[in-house]
């Protein structure tokens, strides 16, 4: 899993952006949606500046990289 920091959350629309550790792969921050969070109820607890782990996936609509299986780095493995 990769590590990054939540840069922005648009809570009312259910998505956000992550800045990957070491910089974005395509020069842009990684998009993630509430459904990409490992435990969807955790999305409500995320905060800007929080460190998260994620896998790199692909946005089907845009054909660009996105974060999937997002979880807090402090969350114990399940």
N, CA and C atoms as an extended XYZ file, in Angstrom:
234
Properties=species:S:1:pos:R:3:atomname:S:1:resname:S:1:resid:I:1 pbc="F F F"
N         0.839       -1.189        0.000 N   UNK     1
C         0.000        0.000        0.000 CA  UNK     1
C         0.877        1.242        0.000 C   UNK     1
N         0.397        2.262       -0.674 N   UNK     2
C         1.079        3.549       -0.713 CA  UNK     2
C         0.558        4.423        0.424 C   UNK     2
N         1.314        5.460        0.745 N   UNK     3
C         0.930        6.397        1.805 CA  UNK     3
C         0.814        7.798        1.220 C   UNK     3
N        -0.153        8.544        1.711 N   UNK     4
C        -0.343        9.920        1.289 CA  UNK     4
C        -1.066       10.706        2.364 C   UNK     4
N        -1.364       11.964        2.041 N   UNK     5
C        -2.033       12.870        2.965 CA  UNK     5
C        -3.295       13.407        2.309 C   UNK     5
N        -4.382       13.434        3.061 N   UNK     6
C        -5.617       14.002        2.530 CA  UNK     6
C        -5.421       15.503        2.371 C   UNK     6
N        -5.599       15.975        1.147 N   UNK     7
C        -5.418       17.399        0.848 CA  UNK     7
C        -6.737       18.158        0.912 C   UNK     7
N        -7.804       17.504        0.465 N   UNK     8
C        -9.086       18.188        0.357 CA  UNK     8
C       -10.204       17.160        0.505 C   UNK     8
N       -11.274       17.547        1.179 N   UNK     9
C       -12.473       16.716        1.300 CA  UNK     9
C       -13.690       17.544        0.901 C   UNK     9
N       -14.538       16.957        0.093 N   UNK    10
C       -15.811       17.570       -0.257 CA  UNK    10
C       -16.866       16.635        0.320 C   UNK    10
N       -17.059       16.754        1.623 N   UNK    11
C       -17.875       15.815        2.385 CA  UNK    11
C       -19.305       15.704        1.880 C   UNK    11
N       -19.913       16.829        1.514 N   UNK    12
C       -21.307       16.782        1.076 CA  UNK    12
C       -21.472       16.052       -0.256 C   UNK    12
N       -20.384       15.891       -1.014 N   UNK    13
C       -20.448       15.170       -2.291 CA  UNK    13
C       -19.750       13.810       -2.222 C   UNK    13
N       -19.076       13.517       -1.095 N   UNK    14
C       -18.516       12.191       -0.878 CA  UNK    14
C       -17.217       11.878       -1.582 C   UNK    14
N       -16.359       12.873       -1.762 N   UNK    15
C       -15.063       12.586       -2.365 CA  UNK    15
C       -13.981       13.483       -1.796 C   UNK    15
N       -12.748       13.194       -2.172 N   UNK    16
C       -11.619       13.987       -1.721 CA  UNK    16
C       -10.405       13.732       -2.592 C   UNK    16
N        -9.285       14.331       -2.190 N   UNK    17
C        -8.038       14.200       -2.934 CA  UNK    17
C        -6.894       13.905       -1.969 C   UNK    17
N        -5.981       13.076       -2.425 N   UNK    18
C        -4.820       12.665       -1.644 CA  UNK    18
C        -3.556       13.102       -2.365 C   UNK    18
N        -2.607       13.656       -1.606 N   UNK    19
C        -1.274       13.953       -2.129 CA  UNK    19
C        -0.392       12.755       -1.771 C   UNK    19
N         0.063       12.013       -2.766 N   UNK    20
C         0.904       10.852       -2.482 CA  UNK    20
C         2.252       11.261       -1.897 C   UNK    20
N         2.763       10.434       -0.987 N   UNK    21
C         4.110       10.639       -0.462 CA  UNK    21
C         5.070       10.538       -1.649 C   UNK    21
N         5.929       11.515       -1.819 N   UNK    22
C         6.847       11.512       -2.962 CA  UNK    22
C         6.286       12.201       -4.188 C   UNK    22
N         5.055       12.688       -4.106 N   UNK    23
C         4.467       13.430       -5.212 CA  UNK    23
C         3.500       12.607       -6.043 C   UNK    23
N         2.585       13.281       -6.714 N   UNK    24
C         1.580       12.611       -7.533 CA  UNK    24
C         2.191       11.943       -8.766 C   UNK    24
N         1.641       10.789       -9.189 N   UNK    25
C         2.201       10.071      -10.329 CA  UNK    25
C         2.027       10.786      -11.663 C   UNK    25
N         0.987       11.594      -11.806 N   UNK    26
C         0.737       12.282      -13.073 CA  UNK    26
C         0.759       13.801      -12.904 C   UNK    26
N         1.345       14.265      -11.807 N   UNK    27
C         1.381       15.697      -11.542 CA  UNK    27
C         0.119       16.230      -10.904 C   UNK    27
N        -0.855       15.351      -10.658 N   UNK    28
C        -2.116       15.759      -10.042 CA  UNK    28
C        -2.349       14.929       -8.789 C   UNK    28
N        -3.105       15.499       -7.858 N   UNK    29
C        -3.471       14.760       -6.651 CA  UNK    29
C        -4.396       13.611       -7.035 C   UNK    29
N        -4.432       12.571       -6.194 N   UNK    30
C        -5.260       11.406       -6.475 CA  UNK    30
C        -6.677       11.601       -5.942 C   UNK    30
N        -7.637       11.399       -6.789 N   UNK    31
C        -9.051       11.437       -6.450 CA  UNK    31
C        -9.406       10.172       -5.677 C   UNK    31
N       -10.320       10.277       -4.726 N   UNK    32
C       -10.941        9.094       -4.127 CA  UNK    32
C       -12.376        9.417       -3.774 C   UNK    32
N       -13.226        8.425       -3.868 N   UNK    33
C       -14.641        8.570       -3.543 CA  UNK    33
C       -14.937        7.799       -2.265 C   UNK    33
N       -15.983        8.173       -1.603 N   UNK    34
C       -16.413        7.502       -0.371 CA  UNK    34
C       -16.476        5.980       -0.561 C   UNK    34
N       -16.905        5.514       -1.720 N   UNK    35
C       -16.989        4.065       -1.951 CA  UNK    35
C       -15.616        3.411       -2.109 C   UNK    35
N       -14.548        4.228       -2.254 N   UNK    36
C       -13.180        3.710       -2.359 CA  UNK    36
C       -12.509        3.552       -0.996 C   UNK    36
N       -13.214        3.942        0.068 N   UNK    37
C       -12.681        3.815        1.420 CA  UNK    37
C       -12.906        2.380        1.884 C   UNK    37
N       -11.864        1.795        2.486 N   UNK    38
C       -11.932        0.385        2.893 CA  UNK    38
C       -13.149        0.110        3.767 C   UNK    38
N       -13.393        0.949        4.739 N   UNK    39
C       -14.589        0.871        5.584 CA  UNK    39
C       -15.361        2.168        5.353 C   UNK    39
N       -16.429        2.142        4.543 N   UNK    40
C       -17.129        3.376        4.160 CA  UNK    40
C       -17.519        4.296        5.312 C   UNK    40
N       -17.773        3.745        6.498 N   UNK    41
C       -18.140        4.610        7.622 CA  UNK    41
C       -16.957        5.464        8.077 C   UNK    41
N       -15.744        5.070        7.721 N   UNK    42
C       -14.558        5.844        8.095 CA  UNK    42
C       -14.449        7.162        7.331 C   UNK    42
N       -15.079        7.247        6.171 N   UNK    43
C       -14.996        8.477        5.373 CA  UNK    43
C       -15.416        9.684        6.206 C   UNK    43
N       -16.442        9.527        7.002 N   UNK    44
C       -16.954       10.634        7.818 CA  UNK    44
C       -15.938       11.093        8.860 C   UNK    44
N       -14.968       10.257        9.203 N   UNK    45
C       -13.971       10.591       10.214 CA  UNK    45
C       -12.692       11.183        9.621 C   UNK    45
N       -12.533       11.097        8.303 N   UNK    46
C       -11.325       11.638        7.677 CA  UNK    46
C       -11.254       13.153        7.852 C   UNK    46
N       -10.017       13.656        7.952 N   UNK    47
C        -9.783       15.088        8.085 CA  UNK    47
C        -8.654       15.507        7.147 C   UNK    47
N        -8.707       16.733        6.698 N   UNK    48
C        -7.632       17.285        5.880 CA  UNK    48
C        -6.336       17.213        6.680 C   UNK    48
N        -5.257       16.763        6.039 N   UNK    49
C        -3.956       16.640        6.688 CA  UNK    49
C        -3.701       15.266        7.277 C   UNK    49
N        -4.707       14.409        7.290 N   UNK    50
C        -4.572       13.067        7.849 CA  UNK    50
C        -3.787       12.163        6.900 C   UNK    50
N        -2.922       11.323        7.465 N   UNK    51
C        -2.179       10.338        6.674 CA  UNK    51
C        -3.057        9.120        6.426 C   UNK    51
N        -3.030        8.648        5.178 N   UNK    52
C        -3.818        7.481        4.793 CA  UNK    52
C        -2.972        6.533        3.954 C   UNK    52
N        -3.389        5.281        3.943 N   UNK    53
C        -2.816        4.275        3.052 CA  UNK    53
C        -3.842        4.008        1.966 C   UNK    53
N        -3.367        3.600        0.795 N   UNK    54
C        -4.276        3.331       -0.318 CA  UNK    54
C        -3.564        2.463       -1.347 C   UNK    54
N        -4.358        1.875       -2.216 N   UNK    55
C        -3.847        1.187       -3.396 CA  UNK    55
C        -4.114        2.093       -4.583 C   UNK    55
N        -3.315        1.955       -5.596 N   UNK    56
C        -3.507        2.750       -6.801 CA  UNK    56
C        -4.456        2.008       -7.735 C   UNK    56
N        -5.511        2.691       -8.132 N   UNK    57
C        -6.489        2.131       -9.064 CA  UNK    57
C        -6.609        3.032      -10.278 C   UNK    57
N        -7.631        2.785      -11.067 N   UNK    58
C        -7.837        3.573      -12.277 CA  UNK    58
C        -9.284        4.049      -12.329 C   UNK    58
N        -9.459        5.336      -12.584 N   UNK    59
C       -10.786        5.916      -12.737 CA  UNK    59
C       -11.321        5.496      -14.103 C   UNK    59
N       -12.397        4.719      -14.112 N   UNK    60
C       -12.955        4.190      -15.363 CA  UNK    60
C       -13.430        5.298      -16.305 C   UNK    60
N       -14.031        6.342      -15.755 N   UNK    61
C       -14.562        7.430      -16.603 CA  UNK    61
C       -13.462        8.265      -17.227 C   UNK    61
N       -12.464        8.601      -16.438 N   UNK    62
C       -11.431        9.522      -16.906 CA  UNK    62
C       -10.176        8.820      -17.417 C   UNK    62
N       -10.004        7.558      -17.038 N   UNK    63
C        -8.802        6.832      -17.444 CA  UNK    63
C        -7.556        7.314      -16.722 C   UNK    63
N        -7.743        7.916      -15.544 N   UNK    64
C        -6.618        8.452      -14.776 CA  UNK    64
C        -6.437        7.656      -13.485 C   UNK    64
N        -5.259        7.748      -12.857 N   UNK    65
C        -5.049        7.058      -11.584 CA  UNK    65
C        -5.969        7.625      -10.499 C   UNK    65
N        -6.376        6.760       -9.567 N   UNK    66
C        -7.146        7.196       -8.402 CA  UNK    66
C        -6.781        6.298       -7.229 C   UNK    66
N        -7.121        6.739       -6.039 N   UNK    67
C        -6.843        5.967       -4.828 CA  UNK    67
C        -8.030        5.055       -4.530 C   UNK    67
N        -7.738        3.786       -4.195 N   UNK    68
C        -8.765        2.836       -3.798 CA  UNK    68
C        -8.324        2.155       -2.507 C   UNK    68
N        -9.239        1.501       -1.824 N   UNK    69
C        -8.960        0.820       -0.544 CA  UNK    69
C        -8.313        1.783        0.453 C   UNK    69
N        -8.811        3.004        0.501 N   UNK    70
C        -8.254        4.047        1.359 CA  UNK    70
C        -8.576        3.746        2.819 C   UNK    70
N        -7.570        3.912        3.681 N   UNK    71
C        -7.787        3.741        5.119 CA  UNK    71
C        -6.766        4.567        5.876 C   UNK    71
N        -7.095        4.889        7.107 N   UNK    72
C        -6.187        5.635        7.965 CA  UNK    72
C        -4.963        4.788        8.258 C   UNK    72
N        -3.795        5.394        8.341 N   UNK    73
C        -2.591        4.625        8.680 CA  UNK    73
C        -2.629        4.186       10.134 C   UNK    73
N        -3.507        4.777       10.927 N   UNK    74
C        -3.628        4.408       12.342 CA  UNK    74
C        -4.632        3.300       12.574 C   UNK    74
N        -5.427        2.971       11.555 N   UNK    75
C        -6.453        1.931       11.697 CA  UNK    75
C        -5.770        0.557       11.744 C   UNK    75
N        -6.122       -0.289       12.699 N   UNK    76
C        -5.528       -1.631       12.736 CA  UNK    76
C        -5.971       -2.460       11.536 C   UNK    76
N        -5.119       -3.382       11.098 N   UNK    77
C        -5.484       -4.267        9.996 CA  UNK    77
C        -6.698       -5.084       10.353 C   UNK    77
N        -7.539       -5.305        9.371 N   UNK    78
C        -8.763       -6.104        9.592 CA  UNK    78
C        -8.702       -7.334        8.736 C   UNK    78
